[in-house]
Amino acid sequence: MKFAVIVFPGSNCDADMYHAIKDELGAGVKYVSHTETNLEGYDGILLPGGFSYGDYLRCGAIARFSAIMAEIKKAAEAGKPILGVCNGFQILLEAGLLPGALRKNDSLKFICSPVKVKVENNRTMFTSGYEEEQTLTIPVAHGEGNYFCDEETLASLKANGQIVFTYEENINGSLENIAGIVNERGNVLGMMPHPERAVDVLLGSADGLALFQSIVKQWRESHVVKA
Ligand SMILES: NC(=O)CC[C@H](N)C(=O)O
Protein backbone atom coordinates (compact mmCIF):
# COMPACT_ATOMS: atom_id res chain seq x y z
CA MET A 1 0.00 0.00 0.00
CA LYS A 2 1.31 3.42 -0.94
CA PHE A 3 0.42 6.65 0.88
CA ALA A 4 0.69 10.27 -0.24
CA VAL A 5 1.45 12.93 2.36
CA ILE A 6 0.15 16.19 0.90
CA VAL A 7 2.41 19.17 1.58
CA PHE A 8 0.86 22.65 1.64
CA PRO A 9 2.78 25.90 2.24
CA GLY A 10 2.82 26.00 6.04
CA SER A 11 2.33 22.28 6.70
CA ASN A 12 4.50 21.35 9.67
CA CYS A 13 3.44 17.80 10.58
CA ASP A 14 4.26 16.34 7.16
CA ALA A 15 7.60 14.92 8.36
CA ASP A 16 5.94 13.34 11.42
CA MET A 17 3.31 11.74 9.20
CA TYR A 18 5.98 10.49 6.78
CA HIS A 19 8.00 9.01 9.65
CA ALA A 20 4.93 7.29 11.13
CA ILE A 21 4.12 5.61 7.83
CA LYS A 22 7.61 4.74 6.69
CA ASP A 23 9.41 3.82 9.90
CA GLU A 24 6.67 2.78 12.31
CA LEU A 25 4.02 1.35 9.99
CA GLY A 26 6.47 0.12 7.34
CA ALA A 27 4.35 1.11 4.33
CA GLY A 28 5.22 3.03 1.17
CA VAL A 29 4.95 6.82 1.37
CA LYS A 30 5.83 9.91 -0.64
CA TYR A 31 5.50 13.63 -0.14
CA VAL A 32 3.16 15.13 -2.74
CA SER A 33 3.04 18.89 -3.33
CA HIS A 34 -0.24 20.83 -3.21
CA THR A 35 0.51 21.85 -6.82
CA GLU A 36 0.29 18.27 -8.14
CA THR A 37 -2.70 17.20 -10.18
CA ASN A 38 -2.47 13.42 -10.11
CA LEU A 39 -2.90 11.02 -7.20
CA GLU A 40 -3.64 7.91 -9.22
CA GLY A 41 -0.54 6.04 -8.01
CA TYR A 42 -1.56 6.30 -4.35
CA ASP A 43 -3.87 4.08 -2.30
CA GLY A 44 -4.24 6.35 0.71
CA ILE A 45 -4.11 10.15 1.09
CA LEU A 46 -2.88 11.89 4.24
CA LEU A 47 -3.39 15.60 4.90
CA PRO A 48 -1.04 16.57 7.74
CA GLY A 49 -1.31 19.26 10.37
CA GLY A 50 0.20 22.70 10.25
CA PHE A 51 -0.62 26.28 9.44
CA SER A 52 -1.38 26.17 5.72
CA TYR A 53 -1.23 29.65 4.22
CA GLY A 54 -0.56 31.02 7.69
CA ASP A 55 -4.12 30.16 8.84
CA TYR A 56 -5.27 33.38 7.14
CA LEU A 57 -9.06 33.93 6.89
CA ARG A 58 -9.75 30.63 8.67
CA CYS A 59 -7.59 27.54 9.10
CA GLY A 60 -7.73 25.60 5.82
CA ALA A 61 -9.80 28.23 4.00
CA ILE A 62 -7.09 29.00 1.42
CA ALA A 63 -5.56 25.52 1.12
CA ARG A 64 -8.87 24.14 -0.06
CA PHE A 65 -8.37 26.01 -3.36
CA SER A 66 -5.08 24.15 -4.05
CA ALA A 67 -4.69 22.29 -7.33
CA ILE A 68 -4.42 18.96 -5.50
CA MET A 69 -7.91 19.31 -3.99
CA ALA A 70 -9.70 18.23 -7.17
CA GLU A 71 -7.65 15.01 -7.07
CA ILE A 72 -8.41 14.51 -3.38
CA LYS A 73 -12.14 14.82 -4.18
CA LYS A 74 -11.70 12.27 -6.96
CA ALA A 75 -9.89 9.90 -4.58
CA ALA A 76 -12.69 10.33 -2.03
CA GLU A 77 -15.27 9.47 -4.67
CA ALA A 78 -13.23 6.42 -5.65
CA GLY A 79 -13.47 5.22 -2.03
CA LYS A 80 -9.77 5.59 -1.18
CA PRO A 81 -8.97 6.18 2.49
CA ILE A 82 -8.35 9.87 3.18
CA LEU A 83 -7.17 11.05 6.59
CA GLY A 84 -6.93 14.71 7.58
CA VAL A 85 -5.26 15.46 10.90
CA CYS A 86 -5.72 18.83 12.57
CA ASN A 87 -5.05 21.35 9.78
CA GLY A 88 -5.79 18.45 7.41
CA PHE A 89 -9.21 18.07 9.10
CA GLN A 90 -9.79 21.80 8.76
CA ILE A 91 -8.99 21.62 5.03
CA LEU A 92 -11.37 18.67 4.49
CA LEU A 93 -14.17 20.64 6.21
CA GLU A 94 -13.46 23.76 4.18
CA ALA A 95 -13.47 21.66 1.00
CA GLY A 96 -16.87 20.19 1.89
CA LEU A 97 -15.54 16.63 2.11
CA LEU A 98 -16.76 16.48 5.72
CA PRO A 99 -19.74 18.24 7.33
CA GLY A 100 -19.55 21.02 9.93
CA ALA A 101 -16.85 23.51 10.87
CA LEU A 102 -14.05 24.11 13.34
CA ARG A 103 -14.13 27.33 15.33
CA LYS A 104 -11.58 28.88 17.65
CA ASN A 105 -11.14 27.00 20.92
CA ASP A 106 -13.58 28.41 23.49
CA SER A 107 -10.60 29.48 25.65
CA LEU A 108 -9.25 31.43 22.62
CA LYS A 109 -5.92 29.79 23.49
CA PHE A 110 -3.76 27.39 21.51
CA ILE A 111 -3.86 24.00 23.25
CA CYS A 112 -0.83 21.70 23.07
CA SER A 113 -1.07 18.63 25.28
CA PRO A 114 -1.62 14.86 25.32
CA VAL A 115 -5.34 14.19 25.81
CA LYS A 116 -7.62 11.21 26.39
CA VAL A 117 -9.57 10.30 23.28
CA LYS A 118 -12.40 7.76 23.21
CA VAL A 119 -13.07 5.46 20.25
CA GLU A 120 -16.80 5.87 19.61
CA ASN A 121 -16.95 3.71 16.51
CA ASN A 122 -14.50 0.89 15.81
CA ARG A 123 -16.39 -0.32 12.74
CA THR A 124 -14.57 2.01 10.34
CA MET A 125 -11.59 1.34 8.09
CA PHE A 126 -9.58 3.66 10.36
CA THR A 127 -10.50 2.18 13.74
CA SER A 128 -10.99 -1.57 13.33
CA GLY A 129 -7.77 -2.15 15.32
CA TYR A 130 -9.28 -0.56 18.45
CA GLU A 131 -11.84 -1.76 20.95
CA GLU A 132 -15.18 0.05 21.07
CA GLU A 133 -14.93 2.76 23.80
CA GLN A 134 -11.16 2.24 24.11
CA THR A 135 -9.44 5.26 25.61
CA LEU A 136 -6.35 6.45 23.76
CA THR A 137 -3.70 8.98 24.73
CA ILE A 138 -2.99 11.20 21.74
CA PRO A 139 -1.55 14.73 21.60
CA VAL A 140 -3.51 17.75 20.37
CA ALA A 141 -1.99 21.02 19.17
CA HIS A 142 -4.51 23.49 17.85
CA GLY A 143 -6.10 26.91 18.10
CA GLU A 144 -9.23 26.08 16.07
CA GLY A 145 -10.45 22.69 17.18
CA ASN A 146 -13.91 23.60 18.44
CA TYR A 147 -16.16 21.42 16.27
CA PHE A 148 -19.61 22.72 15.39
CA CYS A 149 -22.47 21.68 13.13
CA ASP A 150 -26.22 22.32 12.98
CA GLU A 151 -28.73 20.05 14.71
CA GLU A 152 -29.74 18.24 11.56
CA THR A 153 -26.12 17.42 10.74
CA LEU A 154 -25.46 16.29 14.30
CA ALA A 155 -28.48 13.98 14.16
CA SER A 156 -27.25 12.40 10.92
CA LEU A 157 -23.68 12.07 12.26
CA LYS A 158 -25.10 10.16 15.21
CA ALA A 159 -27.52 8.06 13.18
CA ASN A 160 -24.76 6.96 10.78
CA GLY A 161 -22.08 6.33 13.41
CA GLN A 162 -19.96 9.11 11.88
CA ILE A 163 -18.67 10.36 15.24
CA VAL A 164 -15.51 8.26 15.49
CA PHE A 165 -13.54 9.95 18.29
CA THR A 166 -14.56 12.11 21.25
CA TYR A 167 -12.51 13.83 23.96
CA GLU A 168 -12.88 12.38 27.43
CA GLU A 169 -12.86 15.97 28.73
CA ASN A 170 -14.12 18.83 26.62
CA ILE A 171 -10.86 20.69 25.99
CA ASN A 172 -11.96 23.18 23.32
CA GLY A 173 -15.74 23.63 23.37
CA SER A 174 -16.48 21.03 20.68
CA LEU A 175 -20.10 20.01 20.29
CA GLU A 176 -20.66 16.72 22.14
CA ASN A 177 -16.87 16.48 22.72
CA ILE A 178 -16.37 15.59 19.04
CA ALA A 179 -12.70 15.00 18.18
CA GLY A 180 -13.03 13.18 14.84
CA ILE A 181 -15.69 12.33 12.25
CA VAL A 182 -15.99 10.32 9.04
CA ASN A 183 -18.05 11.05 5.94
CA GLU A 184 -21.20 9.03 5.31
CA ARG A 185 -19.35 6.52 3.15
CA GLY A 186 -16.73 6.05 5.86
CA ASN A 187 -13.59 6.58 3.78
CA VAL A 188 -12.77 10.18 4.77
CA LEU A 189 -11.72 10.76 8.39
CA GLY A 190 -10.92 14.13 9.92
CA MET A 191 -9.59 14.37 13.47
CA MET A 192 -7.96 17.04 15.65
CA PRO A 193 -5.72 14.74 17.77
CA HIS A 194 -2.44 13.75 16.09
CA PRO A 195 -2.13 9.94 15.76
CA GLU A 196 1.16 10.38 13.86
CA ARG A 197 2.69 11.87 17.03
CA ALA A 198 1.68 8.80 19.05
CA VAL A 199 3.33 5.92 17.21
CA ASP A 200 6.09 4.96 19.63
CA VAL A 201 6.24 4.72 23.43
CA LEU A 202 9.33 6.93 23.21
CA LEU A 203 6.99 9.72 22.10
CA GLY A 204 4.80 9.18 25.15
CA SER A 205 2.21 6.96 23.47
CA ALA A 206 1.93 4.41 20.68
CA ASP A 207 -1.89 4.55 20.68
CA GLY A 208 -2.04 6.17 17.23
CA LEU A 209 -0.32 3.33 15.41
CA ALA A 210 -3.39 1.06 15.29
CA LEU A 211 -5.19 3.71 13.25
CA PHE A 212 -2.66 3.42 10.43
CA GLN A 213 -2.55 -0.37 10.81
CA SER A 214 -6.35 -0.47 10.45
CA ILE A 215 -6.13 1.36 7.12
CA VAL A 216 -3.55 -1.10 5.79
CA LYS A 217 -5.54 -4.10 7.02
CA GLN A 218 -8.69 -2.93 5.26
CA TRP A 219 -6.73 -2.18 2.07
CA ARG A 220 -5.10 -5.63 2.08
CA GLU A 221 -8.44 -7.35 2.64
CA SER A 222 -10.02 -5.48 -0.25
CA HIS A 223 -7.07 -6.18 -2.57
CA VAL A 224 -6.78 -9.92 -2.07
CA VAL A 225 -5.65 -11.47 -5.34
CA LYS A 226 -8.05 -14.29 -6.11
CA ALA A 227 -6.48 -17.34 -7.77
N1 LIG B 1 -1.40 21.33 14.46
C1 LIG B 1 -2.22 21.85 13.60
O1 LIG B 1 -2.48 21.29 12.51
C2 LIG B 1 -2.80 23.20 13.91
C3 LIG B 1 -3.94 23.56 13.02
C4 LIG B 1 -4.28 25.03 13.01
N2 LIG B 1 -3.17 25.81 12.59
C5 LIG B 1 -4.80 25.44 14.37
O2 LIG B 1 -4.11 26.09 15.10
O3 LIG B 1 -5.90 25.08 14.72
The ligand as a MOL file (V3000), in Angstrom:
LIG
                    3D

  0  0  0     0  0            999 V3000
M  V30 BEGIN CTAB
M  V30 COUNTS 10 9 0 0 0
M  V30 BEGIN ATOM
M  V30 1 N -1.3960 21.3260 14.4620 0
M  V30 2 C -2.2220 21.8540 13.5970 0
M  V30 3 O -2.4840 21.2930 12.5150 0
M  V30 4 C -2.8000 23.2040 13.9070 0
M  V30 5 C -3.9400 23.5630 13.0160 0
M  V30 6 C -4.2810 25.0270 13.0120 0
M  V30 7 N -3.1710 25.8130 12.5890 0
M  V30 8 C -4.8020 25.4380 14.3730 0
M  V30 9 O -4.1100 26.0930 15.1020 0
M  V30 10 O -5.8990 25.0820 14.7180 0
M  V30 END ATOM
M  V30 BEGIN BOND
M  V30 1 1 1 2
M  V30 2 2 2 3
M  V30 3 1 2 4
M  V30 4 1 4 5
M  V30 5 1 5 6
M  V30 6 1 6 7
M  V30 7 1 6 8
M  V30 8 2 8 9
M  V30 9 1 8 10
M  V30 END BOND
M  V30 END CTAB
M  END
